[in-house]
């Protein structure tokens, strides 16, 4: 039953498998995984294991290059069709996610801080001034208040 499901639906990729890795590379990796346990039995197995490692590396590099070239080709076609959104999404896919921007931090005098230690000290000063405010409540007023009478619960 499981074989029929695999034939009809296909094999689901595992979460760690990348989209750009070909089936041939995955087959080589599976073969290497099986050989890994017995590679120390003989020098022939060890040599074959090392050969598979090199082949996987070459195949993965080739797969990555093909993946990038396909994206570049798609970007070129989208640019010619004036599909700017797809062009930018393709560029973002190649370059990866961008690092979050940090807003500029200024000190009390208005000069921009560049050193990480200076920025950290400025944030520390800011939060200390924000949360360490003197209590404006007059204690004499509190002492003049009459205690509230709470009725008993029956």
Secondary structure as the mmCIF struct_conf table of DSSP 4:
data_model
#
loop_
_struct_conf.conf_type_id
_struct_conf.id
_struct_conf.beg_label_comp_id
_struct_conf.beg_label_asym_id
_struct_conf.beg_label_seq_id
_struct_conf.end_label_comp_id
_struct_conf.end_label_asym_id
_struct_conf.end_label_seq_id
HELX_RH_AL_P HELX_RH_AL_P1 UNK A 2 UNK A 9
HELX_LH_PP_P HELX_LH_PP_P1 UNK A 11 UNK A 14
TURN_TY1_P TURN_TY1_P1 UNK A 15 UNK A 16
BEND BEND1 UNK A 17 UNK A 17
TURN_TY1_P TURN_TY1_P2 UNK A 19 UNK A 20
HELX_RH_AL_P HELX_RH_AL_P2 UNK A 23 UNK A 36
TURN_TY1_P TURN_TY1_P3 UNK A 37 UNK A 40
BEND BEND2 UNK A 41 UNK A 41
HELX_RH_AL_P HELX_RH_AL_P3 UNK A 43 UNK A 80
TURN_TY1_P TURN_TY1_P4 UNK A 81 UNK A 82
HELX_RH_AL_P HELX_RH_AL_P4 UNK A 84 UNK A 95
HELX_LH_PP_P HELX_LH_PP_P2 UNK A 97 UNK A 104
STRN STRN1 UNK A 106 UNK A 106
TURN_TY1_P TURN_TY1_P5 UNK A 108 UNK A 109
BEND BEND3 UNK A 110 UNK A 110
HELX_LH_PP_P HELX_LH_PP_P3 UNK A 111 UNK A 111
STRN STRN2 UNK A 112 UNK A 112
HELX_LH_PP_P HELX_LH_PP_P4 UNK A 113 UNK A 113
BEND BEND4 UNK A 115 UNK A 115
HELX_RH_AL_P HELX_RH_AL_P5 UNK A 116 UNK A 131
HELX_LH_PP_P HELX_LH_PP_P5 UNK A 133 UNK A 135
HELX_RH_AL_P HELX_RH_AL_P6 UNK A 139 UNK A 144
BEND BEND5 UNK A 145 UNK A 145
HELX_LH_PP_P HELX_LH_PP_P6 UNK A 146 UNK A 153
#
